[in-house]
Amino acid sequence: MILAKVLGNIISTVRVDGIEGAAYKIVVPCAPSGVVREGSLVVLDLVGSSPDEFVLVSQGSSVRQTDITKDKPVDAVIMGIVDIVEEEGKVVFRK
């Protein structure tokens, strides 16, 4: 899993993913403290996240194991919205 921050929405009216009502987001990986790292990903949002939220992203073949993504051409999905990050016994992020 990857800890990431949602930057915004991706709108695509023509797609071949076969997922009705799919919502795609652009995210950037980040450190537990919320410091943004290099690079970005386009991910399928399964949980209804919003811009500036921290999320859990899964990548690879494991993302095609949900009812929504089974046998679909999806490489990365948002699996959860982060409420609290604790590192070495200290809260470093709280929603």
C-alpha positions in Angstrom: 0.0 0.0 0.0 1.0 3.6 -0.6 0.2 6.6 1.5 -0.9 9.4 -0.8 -2.5 12.8 -1.0 -5.4 13.4 -3.4 -4.7 16.4 -5.7 -7.9 16.4 -7.7 -10.2 14.6 -10.1 -9.6 13.1 -13.5 -12.6 13.4 -15.9 -12.7 10.9 -18.8 -16.0 10.5 -20.7 -14.6 7.9 -23.1 -13.1 4.9 -21.4 -12.9 1.1 -21.8 -12.7 0.1 -18.2 -16.3 -1.2 -18.1 -16.9 0.3 -14.6 -20.1 2.2 -14.4 -19.8 5.6 -12.6 -16.0 5.2 -12.1 -14.3 8.1 -10.3 -10.6 8.7 -11.0 -8.3 10.8 -8.9 -4.8 12.1 -9.3 -2.7 11.4 -6.2 0.9 11.9 -5.1 2.8 9.6 -2.7 3.7 11.2 0.7 5.6 10.5 3.9 3.7 9.6 7.1 3.9 13.2 8.2 2.2 14.3 5.0 5.2 15.7 3.2 4.6 15.1 -0.5 7.1 13.0 -2.5 7.9 13.0 -6.2 5.6 11.5 -8.9 1.9 11.1 -9.3 -0.6 8.4 -10.0 -4.0 8.1 -11.6 -6.2 5.9 -9.4 -9.7 4.5 -9.3 -11.4 5.9 -6.2 -13.5 3.2 -4.5 -14.2 5.1 -1.4 -15.3 8.6 -2.4 -12.2 10.7 -1.4 -11.9 14.4 -1.8 -9.0 16.7 -2.8 -6.4 17.2 0.0 -7.4 14.0 1.8 -4.7 11.4 2.6 -5.6 8.0 1.3 -4.3 4.4 1.0 -3.5 3.3 -2.5 -3.0 -0.3 -3.7 -1.3 -1.1 -7.0 -0.8 -4.1 -9.2 -2.8 -7.3 -9.7 -4.3 -7.2 -6.2 -6.5 -4.3 -7.1 -8.5 -6.5 -9.4 -9.8 -8.6 -6.5 -12.7 -6.4 -5.5 -16.3 -6.9 -6.9 -16.0 -3.6 -8.8 -12.6 -4.2 -10.3 -12.6 -7.9 -11.0 -11.1 -8.6 -14.4 -11.0 -4.9 -15.3 -8.1 -3.0 -16.7 -7.2 -1.2 -13.4 -3.7 -0.7 -12.0 -4.3 1.4 -8.9 -7.2 2.0 -6.5 -7.9 4.1 -3.4 -8.8 1.5 -0.8 -9.2 3.8 2.2 -9.3 7.4 3.6 -6.7 8.1 6.3 -7.9 9.5 9.6 -4.8 9.2 11.8 -1.2 8.3 11.2 0.9 7.3 14.2 4.7 6.9 13.9 6.9 5.6 16.7 4.0 6.2 19.2 3.3 9.8 18.2 0.5 11.1 16.0 2.1 12.7 13.0 -1.2 13.3 11.1 -4.8 13.7 12.2 -7.7 14.5 9.8 
